[in-house]
Amino acid sequence: MSDLRIPADLLPADGRFGCGPAKIRPAQVEALAASRLLGTSHRQAPVRGLVGSVRSRLADLLGAPDGYEVILGNGGSTSFWDAAAFGLIERRSHHLAFGEFGAKFAKAAGAPWLEAPSVASAPAGSRPLLDDVDGVDVVAYPHNETSTGVMHPVVRAAQGLTVVDATSAAGGLAFDASASDVYYLAPQKNLGSDGGLWLALVSPAAIERIESIAASDRYVPESLSLKAALDNSRLEQTLNTPSIATLVLLDEQLGWMLEQGGLDAMAARTRRSSDTLYAWAEARDDAQPFVSDPEHRSQVVVTIDFDASVDATAVTKALRANGVVDTEPYRKLGRNQIRVATFASIEPSDVEALVASLDWVLERL
Ligand SMILES: *Cc1c(COP(=O)(O)O)cnc(C)c1O
């Protein structure tokens, strides 16, 4: 199908619609090229100033309440799950699993020094209720489940620390930070940077938990120690060498987001882009939003099912051959589907162009 040539005037100006790594705006790459920080020491003032800027801009963007702090460490969100099993869960956690990522944290929390976690699951495309579970000290769920395109509002759990996976949500969805104790993320999605780093907005209660587990006799490897991350973050550094390029790109993106009007402006942008796609799917006879409840539909990751008359793989292949990339569905979901990121960096006009390109391709396949 790669011989289909979508007319240039229909194509998006930028064809990157992947859910991570995701589009990095050209202005960020220019800032990176001009940066004098690459290749300099992460223990000296210029790079520590960069880390300080990332910490304060992220706190600003997320609307950090008094006493909340941004901490960071190497390894991405996947490492954060292991760090949380070592240094945030006291005895037992409760997890909402409604896709790949929520389930992965639940698995990491099955560590031998903890009691078996409690897990509430829901079939892909829906989400479970946030029930009150007794005897848990961490309640964890994703703000946005990237594998399925389902969002869950940030609401405080009845007990324990509320720990929210914001990897694909942060910077694209509005929320009330005071309802979470740990809002953690990696910057390769809405925050338009590269992978390999995790950051978390932590509450005073979460800091207390980190300190108290660190003071206990539990063995914690240094590179997964949240206490080490907390202490180093307060000195505007990481335990070991970070990717400075990732930090430069991230700082640029945070500055841009704040300049554009902050989280509310970004959420309005992702809302507009995702509405374009959902309305398009609903108007077609051969497509429909995968997530049936409109309230649960993500405004940063849009999943659209096709009926049997359409071969979604042929669609994504034709798009890819025309420079429109990464619209394939989450690999383990195995559906006749496309998945499109509508992250903050993606121009709403490019989403409109994507829809026009899809119509063109569907007519010709
Ligand atoms: C991408 C993603 C992750 C994994 O992030 P890594 O940095 O690759 O570990 C975790 N949770 C969610 C919700 C994600 O979208």
The ligand as a Tripos MOL2 file, in Angstrom:
@<TRIPOS>MOLECULE
LIG
   15    15     1     0     0
SMALL
NO_CHARGES

@<TRIPOS>ATOM
      1 C1          5.3150    5.5960   28.6770 C.3       1 LIG1
      2 C2          4.6810    5.2720   29.9780 C.ar      1 LIG1
      3 C3          5.3890    4.6340   31.0090 C.ar      1 LIG1
      4 C4          6.7820    4.1080   30.8310 C.3       1 LIG1
      5 O1          7.7050    5.1250   30.8130 O.3       1 LIG1
      6 P1          9.2750    4.7780   30.6920 P.3       1 LIG1
      7 O2          9.9250    6.0990   30.8600 O.co2     1 LIG1
      8 O3          9.4790    4.1590   29.3450 O.co2     1 LIG1
      9 O4          9.5990    3.8280   31.7770 O.co2     1 LIG1
     10 C5          4.7460    4.4450   32.2030 C.ar      1 LIG1
     11 N1          3.4800    4.8440   32.4020 N.ar      1 LIG1
     12 C6          2.7660    5.4540   31.4320 C.ar      1 LIG1
     13 C7          1.3720    5.8930   31.7140 C.3       1 LIG1
     14 C8          3.3550    5.6880   30.1910 C.ar      1 LIG1
     15 O5          2.6560    6.2980   29.2230 O.3       1 LIG1
@<TRIPOS>BOND
     1     1     2 1
     2     2     3 ar
     3     2    14 ar
     4     3     4 1
     5     3    10 ar
     6     4     5 1
     7     5     6 1
     8     6     7 2
     9     6     8 1
    10     6     9 1
    11    10    11 ar
    12    11    12 ar
    13    12    13 1
    14    12    14 ar
    15    14    15 1
@<TRIPOS>SUBSTRUCTURE
     1 LIG1         1 GROUP 0 **** ****
